[in-house]
Amino acid sequence: MFLGSFQVIKGSHFRKLSINKAPDTYVKLCMVSSLGQEMARTKTSTRRGQPNPLYKELFLFQVKK
């Protein structure tokens, strides 16, 4: 069993959708084996209207070897 932990801290410089509207942002995480097979996936919560969002989210992946 493999246990991996990953932390998404922040994002920066996401493009604005228009002059007056900042984007809704999130980060997708995907763990891929050395053979290119997807082993696990998840995503952060969505930050509404933030071009430089602060996430501070920790993710634990438990994957069979």
Jmol script that loads the backbone (N, CA, C; Angstrom):
load data "model"
ATOM      1  N   MET A   1       0.855  -1.184   0.000  1.00  0.00           N
ATOM      2  CA  MET A   1       0.000   0.000   0.000  1.00  0.00           C
ATOM      3  C   MET A   1       0.892   1.236   0.000  1.00  0.00           C
ATOM      4  N   PHE A   2       0.576   2.195  -0.818  1.00  0.00           N
ATOM      5  CA  PHE A   2       1.319   3.447  -0.893  1.00  0.00           C
ATOM      6  C   PHE A   2       0.450   4.558  -0.343  1.00  0.00           C
ATOM      7  N   LEU A   3       1.004   5.353   0.528  1.00  0.00           N
ATOM      8  CA  LEU A   3       0.284   6.496   1.072  1.00  0.00           C
ATOM      9  C   LEU A   3       1.074   7.747   0.721  1.00  0.00           C
ATOM     10  N   GLY A   4       0.454   8.627  -0.005  1.00  0.00           N
ATOM     11  CA  GLY A   4       1.116   9.872  -0.382  1.00  0.00           C
ATOM     12  C   GLY A   4       0.293  11.054   0.076  1.00  0.00           C
ATOM     13  N   SER A   5       0.943  12.103   0.511  1.00  0.00           N
ATOM     14  CA  SER A   5       0.228  13.315   0.905  1.00  0.00           C
ATOM     15  C   SER A   5       0.709  14.476   0.041  1.00  0.00           C
ATOM     16  N   PHE A   6      -0.232  15.302  -0.343  1.00  0.00           N
ATOM     17  CA  PHE A   6       0.042  16.448  -1.192  1.00  0.00           C
ATOM     18  C   PHE A   6      -0.719  17.636  -0.650  1.00  0.00           C
ATOM     19  N   GLN A   7      -0.079  18.784  -0.677  1.00  0.00           N
ATOM     20  CA  GLN A   7      -0.744  19.992  -0.207  1.00  0.00           C
ATOM     21  C   GLN A   7      -0.763  21.018  -1.324  1.00  0.00           C
ATOM     22  N   VAL A   8      -1.949  21.550  -1.579  1.00  0.00           N
ATOM     23  CA  VAL A   8      -2.100  22.650  -2.527  1.00  0.00           C
ATOM     24  C   VAL A   8      -2.197  23.907  -1.679  1.00  0.00           C
ATOM     25  N   ILE A   9      -1.246  24.808  -1.859  1.00  0.00           N
ATOM     26  CA  ILE A   9      -1.193  25.990  -1.012  1.00  0.00           C
ATOM     27  C   ILE A   9      -1.882  27.184  -1.669  1.00  0.00           C
ATOM     28  N   LYS A  10      -1.434  27.539  -2.868  1.00  0.00           N
ATOM     29  CA  LYS A  10      -2.044  28.697  -3.504  1.00  0.00           C
ATOM     30  C   LYS A  10      -1.874  28.627  -5.019  1.00  0.00           C
ATOM     31  N   GLY A  11      -2.646  29.429  -5.692  1.00  0.00           N
ATOM     32  CA  GLY A  11      -2.531  29.577  -7.140  1.00  0.00           C
ATOM     33  C   GLY A  11      -2.328  31.052  -7.435  1.00  0.00           C
ATOM     34  N   SER A  12      -1.793  31.348  -8.607  1.00  0.00           N
ATOM     35  CA  SER A  12      -1.593  32.764  -8.926  1.00  0.00           C
ATOM     36  C   SER A  12      -1.698  33.016 -10.423  1.00  0.00           C
ATOM     37  N   HIS A  13      -2.069  34.207 -10.748  1.00  0.00           N
ATOM     38  CA  HIS A  13      -2.125  34.725 -12.116  1.00  0.00           C
ATOM     39  C   HIS A  13      -3.103  33.977 -13.019  1.00  0.00           C
ATOM     40  N   PHE A  14      -4.244  33.548 -12.460  1.00  0.00           N
ATOM     41  CA  PHE A  14      -5.274  32.986 -13.315  1.00  0.00           C
ATOM     42  C   PHE A  14      -5.871  34.119 -14.149  1.00  0.00           C
ATOM     43  N   ARG A  15      -6.134  33.844 -15.401  1.00  0.00           N
ATOM     44  CA  ARG A  15      -6.661  34.876 -16.298  1.00  0.00           C
ATOM     45  C   ARG A  15      -8.076  35.285 -15.925  1.00  0.00           C
ATOM     46  N   LYS A  16      -8.350  36.559 -16.025  1.00  0.00           N
ATOM     47  CA  LYS A  16      -9.697  37.064 -15.798  1.00  0.00           C
ATOM     48  C   LYS A  16     -10.557  36.729 -17.001  1.00  0.00           C
ATOM     49  N   LEU A  17     -11.830  36.430 -16.737  1.00  0.00           N
ATOM     50  CA  LEU A  17     -12.760  36.117 -17.819  1.00  0.00           C
ATOM     51  C   LEU A  17     -13.148  37.370 -18.589  1.00  0.00           C
ATOM     52  N   SER A  18     -13.220  38.469 -17.883  1.00  0.00           N
ATOM     53  CA  SER A  18     -13.488  39.768 -18.493  1.00  0.00           C
ATOM     54  C   SER A  18     -12.814  40.825 -17.630  1.00  0.00           C
ATOM     55  N   ILE A  19     -12.889  42.046 -18.036  1.00  0.00           N
ATOM     56  CA  ILE A  19     -12.217  43.130 -17.306  1.00  0.00           C
ATOM     57  C   ILE A  19     -12.705  43.220 -15.858  1.00  0.00           C
ATOM     58  N   ASN A  20     -13.996  43.010 -15.635  1.00  0.00           N
ATOM     59  CA  ASN A  20     -14.576  43.202 -14.303  1.00  0.00           C
ATOM     60  C   ASN A  20     -14.780  41.919 -13.504  1.00  0.00           C
ATOM     61  N   LYS A  21     -14.481  40.758 -14.085  1.00  0.00           N
ATOM     62  CA  LYS A  21     -14.804  39.505 -13.396  1.00  0.00           C
ATOM     63  C   LYS A  21     -13.586  38.591 -13.258  1.00  0.00           C
ATOM     64  N   ALA A  22     -13.240  38.295 -12.014  1.00  0.00           N
ATOM     65  CA  ALA A  22     -12.158  37.338 -11.745  1.00  0.00           C
ATOM     66  C   ALA A  22     -12.717  35.926 -11.893  1.00  0.00           C
ATOM     67  N   PRO A  23     -11.868  34.952 -12.197  1.00  0.00           N
ATOM     68  CA  PRO A  23     -12.357  33.594 -12.451  1.00  0.00           C
ATOM     69  C   PRO A  23     -12.678  32.819 -11.172  1.00  0.00           C
ATOM     70  N   ASP A  24     -13.503  31.778 -11.323  1.00  0.00           N
ATOM     71  CA  ASP A  24     -13.695  30.785 -10.278  1.00  0.00           C
ATOM     72  C   ASP A  24     -12.600  29.746 -10.519  1.00  0.00           C
ATOM     73  N   THR A  25     -11.827  29.403  -9.501  1.00  0.00           N
ATOM     74  CA  THR A  25     -10.666  28.546  -9.716  1.00  0.00           C
ATOM     75  C   THR A  25     -10.679  27.319  -8.804  1.00  0.00           C
ATOM     76  N   TYR A  26     -10.058  26.248  -9.290  1.00  0.00           N
ATOM     77  CA  TYR A  26      -9.815  25.046  -8.506  1.00  0.00           C
ATOM     78  C   TYR A  26      -8.626  24.324  -9.122  1.00  0.00           C
ATOM     79  N   VAL A  27      -8.079  23.364  -8.390  1.00  0.00           N
ATOM     80  CA  VAL A  27      -6.925  22.590  -8.860  1.00  0.00           C
ATOM     81  C   VAL A  27      -7.315  21.121  -8.881  1.00  0.00           C
ATOM     82  N   LYS A  28      -7.022  20.433  -9.994  1.00  0.00           N
ATOM     83  CA  LYS A  28      -7.245  18.997 -10.093  1.00  0.00           C
ATOM     84  C   LYS A  28      -5.934  18.278  -9.816  1.00  0.00           C
ATOM     85  N   LEU A  29      -5.995  17.218  -9.002  1.00  0.00           N
ATOM     86  CA  LEU A  29      -4.832  16.391  -8.713  1.00  0.00           C
ATOM     87  C   LEU A  29      -5.101  14.992  -9.258  1.00  0.00           C
ATOM     88  N   CYS A  30      -4.118  14.440  -9.937  1.00  0.00           N
ATOM     89  CA  CYS A  30      -4.246  13.106 -10.503  1.00  0.00           C
ATOM     90  C   CYS A  30      -2.933  12.361 -10.283  1.00  0.00           C
ATOM     91  N   MET A  31      -3.002  11.220  -9.583  1.00  0.00           N
ATOM     92  CA  MET A  31      -1.812  10.409  -9.373  1.00  0.00           C
ATOM     93  C   MET A  31      -1.750   9.382 -10.503  1.00  0.00           C
ATOM     94  N   VAL A  32      -0.598   9.334 -11.173  1.00  0.00           N
ATOM     95  CA  VAL A  32      -0.413   8.454 -12.328  1.00  0.00           C
ATOM     96  C   VAL A  32       0.772   7.530 -12.058  1.00  0.00           C
ATOM     97  N   SER A  33       0.605   6.245 -12.394  1.00  0.00           N
ATOM     98  CA  SER A  33       1.680   5.271 -12.191  1.00  0.00           C
ATOM     99  C   SER A  33       2.786   5.488 -13.220  1.00  0.00           C
ATOM    100  N   SER A  34       3.901   4.806 -13.034  1.00  0.00           N
ATOM    101  CA  SER A  34       5.011   4.923 -13.988  1.00  0.00           C
ATOM    102  C   SER A  34       4.635   4.362 -15.356  1.00  0.00           C
ATOM    103  N   LEU A  35       3.560   3.577 -15.414  1.00  0.00           N
ATOM    104  CA  LEU A  35       3.072   3.032 -16.686  1.00  0.00           C
ATOM    105  C   LEU A  35       2.028   3.936 -17.336  1.00  0.00           C
ATOM    106  N   GLY A  36       1.739   5.051 -16.692  1.00  0.00           N
ATOM    107  CA  GLY A  36       0.788   6.013 -17.234  1.00  0.00           C
ATOM    108  C   GLY A  36      -0.660   5.749 -16.863  1.00  0.00           C
ATOM    109  N   GLN A  37      -0.898   4.811 -15.947  1.00  0.00           N
ATOM    110  CA  GLN A  37      -2.254   4.512 -15.520  1.00  0.00           C
ATOM    111  C   GLN A  37      -2.672   5.445 -14.386  1.00  0.00           C
ATOM    112  N   GLU A  38      -3.886   5.960 -14.479  1.00  0.00           N
ATOM    113  CA  GLU A  38      -4.401   6.810 -13.405  1.00  0.00           C
ATOM    114  C   GLU A  38      -4.714   5.941 -12.191  1.00  0.00           C
ATOM    115  N   MET A  39      -4.198   6.353 -11.043  1.00  0.00           N
ATOM    116  CA  MET A  39      -4.379   5.581  -9.818  1.00  0.00           C
ATOM    117  C   MET A  39      -5.358   6.245  -8.852  1.00  0.00           C
ATOM    118  N   ALA A  40      -5.417   7.554  -8.866  1.00  0.00           N
ATOM    119  CA  ALA A  40      -6.309   8.294  -7.976  1.00  0.00           C
ATOM    120  C   ALA A  40      -6.469   9.707  -8.508  1.00  0.00           C
ATOM    121  N   ARG A  41      -7.598  10.325  -8.159  1.00  0.00           N
ATOM    122  CA  ARG A  41      -7.811  11.721  -8.547  1.00  0.00           C
ATOM    123  C   ARG A  41      -8.715  12.413  -7.533  1.00  0.00           C
ATOM    124  N   THR A  42      -8.565  13.728  -7.453  1.00  0.00           N
ATOM    125  CA  THR A  42      -9.394  14.562  -6.590  1.00  0.00           C
ATOM    126  C   THR A  42      -9.239  16.006  -7.045  1.00  0.00           C
ATOM    127  N   LYS A  43      -9.921  16.933  -6.394  1.00  0.00           N
ATOM    128  CA  LYS A  43      -9.751  18.355  -6.699  1.00  0.00           C
ATOM    129  C   LYS A  43     -10.010  19.184  -5.452  1.00  0.00           C
ATOM    130  N   THR A  44      -9.509  20.392  -5.478  1.00  0.00           N
ATOM    131  CA  THR A  44      -9.715  21.316  -4.364  1.00  0.00           C
ATOM    132  C   THR A  44     -11.128  21.865  -4.421  1.00  0.00           C
ATOM    133  N   SER A  45     -11.507  22.558  -3.392  1.00  0.00           N
ATOM    134  CA  SER A  45     -12.773  23.282  -3.435  1.00  0.00           C
ATOM    135  C   SER A  45     -12.616  24.462  -4.396  1.00  0.00           C
ATOM    136  N   THR A  46     -13.712  24.960  -4.889  1.00  0.00           N
ATOM    137  CA  THR A  46     -13.692  26.066  -5.843  1.00  0.00           C
ATOM    138  C   THR A  46     -13.616  27.390  -5.096  1.00  0.00           C
ATOM    139  N   ARG A  47     -12.736  28.254  -5.543  1.00  0.00           N
ATOM    140  CA  ARG A  47     -12.617  29.611  -4.991  1.00  0.00           C
ATOM    141  C   ARG A  47     -13.274  30.552  -5.991  1.00  0.00           C
ATOM    142  N   ARG A  48     -14.332  31.158  -5.592  1.00  0.00           N
ATOM    143  CA  ARG A  48     -15.122  32.016  -6.481  1.00  0.00           C
ATOM    144  C   ARG A  48     -14.523  33.417  -6.589  1.00  0.00           C
ATOM    145  N   GLY A  49     -14.333  33.858  -7.832  1.00  0.00           N
ATOM    146  CA  GLY A  49     -13.897  35.227  -8.095  1.00  0.00           C
ATOM    147  C   GLY A  49     -12.529  35.578  -7.540  1.00  0.00           C
ATOM    148  N   GLN A  50     -11.577  34.647  -7.588  1.00  0.00           N
ATOM    149  CA  GLN A  50     -10.243  34.903  -7.042  1.00  0.00           C
ATOM    150  C   GLN A  50      -9.169  34.542  -8.056  1.00  0.00           C
ATOM    151  N   PRO A  51      -8.481  35.514  -8.617  1.00  0.00           N
ATOM    152  CA  PRO A  51      -7.416  35.217  -9.577  1.00  0.00           C
ATOM    153  C   PRO A  51      -6.135  34.706  -8.903  1.00  0.00           C
ATOM    154  N   ASN A  52      -5.983  34.925  -7.596  1.00  0.00           N
ATOM    155  CA  ASN A  52      -4.823  34.454  -6.827  1.00  0.00           C
ATOM    156  C   ASN A  52      -5.321  33.745  -5.566  1.00  0.00           C
ATOM    157  N   PRO A  53      -5.959  32.581  -5.736  1.00  0.00           N
ATOM    158  CA  PRO A  53      -6.619  31.930  -4.597  1.00  0.00           C
ATOM    159  C   PRO A  53      -5.642  31.290  -3.614  1.00  0.00           C
ATOM    160  N   LEU A  54      -6.063  31.248  -2.364  1.00  0.00           N
ATOM    161  CA  LEU A  54      -5.329  30.578  -1.300  1.00  0.00           C
ATOM    162  C   LEU A  54      -6.141  29.327  -0.937  1.00  0.00           C
ATOM    163  N   TYR A  55      -5.549  28.149  -1.102  1.00  0.00           N
ATOM    164  CA  TYR A  55      -6.267  26.893  -0.864  1.00  0.00           C
ATOM    165  C   TYR A  55      -5.934  26.286   0.493  1.00  0.00           C
ATOM    166  N   LYS A  56      -4.659  26.043   0.770  1.00  0.00           N
ATOM    167  CA  LYS A  56      -4.209  25.392   2.013  1.00  0.00           C
ATOM    168  C   LYS A  56      -5.003  24.110   2.278  1.00  0.00           C
ATOM    169  N   GLU A  57      -5.055  23.228   1.274  1.00  0.00           N
ATOM    170  CA  GLU A  57      -5.779  21.964   1.395  1.00  0.00           C
ATOM    171  C   GLU A  57      -4.798  20.795   1.293  1.00  0.00           C
ATOM    172  N   LEU A  58      -4.954  19.816   2.172  1.00  0.00           N
ATOM    173  CA  LEU A  58      -4.096  18.633   2.208  1.00  0.00           C
ATOM    174  C   LEU A  58      -4.878  17.441   1.690  1.00  0.00           C
ATOM    175  N   PHE A  59      -4.227  16.637   0.838  1.00  0.00           N
ATOM    176  CA  PHE A  59      -4.855  15.463   0.253  1.00  0.00           C
ATOM    177  C   PHE A  59      -3.990  14.245   0.532  1.00  0.00           C
ATOM    178  N   LEU A  60      -4.644  13.161   0.923  1.00  0.00           N
ATOM    179  CA  LEU A  60      -3.955  11.897   1.161  1.00  0.00           C
ATOM    180  C   LEU A  60      -4.438  10.894   0.129  1.00  0.00           C
ATOM    181  N   PHE A  61      -3.484  10.272  -0.545  1.00  0.00           N
ATOM    182  CA  PHE A  61      -3.789   9.235  -1.527  1.00  0.00           C
ATOM    183  C   PHE A  61      -3.337   7.912  -0.951  1.00  0.00           C
ATOM    184  N   GLN A  62      -4.218   6.935  -0.901  1.00  0.00           N
ATOM    185  CA  GLN A  62      -3.873   5.587  -0.480  1.00  0.00           C
ATOM    186  C   GLN A  62      -4.097   4.683  -1.691  1.00  0.00           C
ATOM    187  N   VAL A  63      -3.014   4.112  -2.201  1.00  0.00           N
ATOM    188  CA  VAL A  63      -3.079   3.371  -3.448  1.00  0.00           C
ATOM    189  C   VAL A  63      -2.428   2.007  -3.268  1.00  0.00           C
ATOM    190  N   LYS A  64      -3.059   0.975  -3.845  1.00  0.00           N
ATOM    191  CA  LYS A  64      -2.472  -0.378  -3.807  1.00  0.00           C
ATOM    192  C   LYS A  64      -1.273  -0.427  -4.734  1.00  0.00           C
ATOM    193  N   LYS A  65      -0.216  -1.103  -4.309  1.00  0.00           N
ATOM    194  CA  LYS A  65       0.972  -1.273  -5.159  1.00  0.00           C
ATOM    195  C   LYS A  65       0.827  -2.450  -6.065  1.00  0.00           C
TER     196      LYS A  65
END
end "model"
wireframe off; spacefill off
backbone 0.3
color backbone group
